[in-house]
């Protein structure tokens, strides 16, 4: 089995379609299970260009399926591979596009690095396009770090910047901006505090105007993470909530250290109890940012209003 994870630098629609349709047609001809998960406009262009083989390809809008970058490995890539167990999978995944915000970007780049750790030894190919003409130069430079091979002007070349993916992912374990002075706060330290935590989140979500179904998602995610604090860390934690333009933010701070960079990215086996709190938060929230050190961990949940 072999894993291939090339980054594709493209400029313009024609350049994009030339490389991506070649990848898909080759994979279909080889009998691979094929998934195309790219942002909406590119998805439309690719679907139209692949109409003759579309019946052999799964399509997903990455702005929906991968709205939270932390959801892509478990909810898109591994889920697709599991559905086609025993077959080689070939995937186009485009998690970074013009319009991704500065707060989203570190989670996107970390995701790209961690793909290498998760899929090493698997029979898979994941092609990651980068719009080199419109993305920031820093995003293009990072692509050379997170992909062992790059495709430039139609040619493949080994990336001289690629190193151990865990080391690269650690570069994006970045401190988060300070909690606003006016944010509401709720400390907790025991299991009996979880009811107060849920009410705190529910009341904050109602004040912010978060729809009820999405509020339920946030309550579930926050409760799971608070329970993780109580079970796995000393001294309890503090939850804070506030709004930013178009977003409700919930932050959990505790004194634990999240040592495994793949935590929340790989589903726990069905026979193992627990270990799903962070995975669930990734699934339910629009963005999850994490900063962890030896002295404590911050997890920030974002919900679009």
Buried (B, 14 or more C-beta within 10 A) or exposed (E): EEBBBBBBBBEEEEBBBBBBBEBBBEBBEEEBBBBBBBBEEBBEBBBEBBEEBBEBBBBBBBBEBBBBBBBBBBBBBBBBBEEBEEEBBBBBBBBBBEEBEEBBBBBBBBBBBBBBBBBEEBBBBBBBBBBBEEBEEEBBEBBBBBBBBBBEEEEEEEBEBBBEBBEBBBBBBEEBEEBEEEBEEBEBBEEEBBEBBBEBBBBBBEEBEBEEEBBBBBBBBBBBBBBBBBEEBEEBBBBBBBBEEEBBBBBBBBBBBBEEBEBBBBBEEEEEEEBBBBBBBBBBBBBBBBBBEEEBBBBBBBBEB
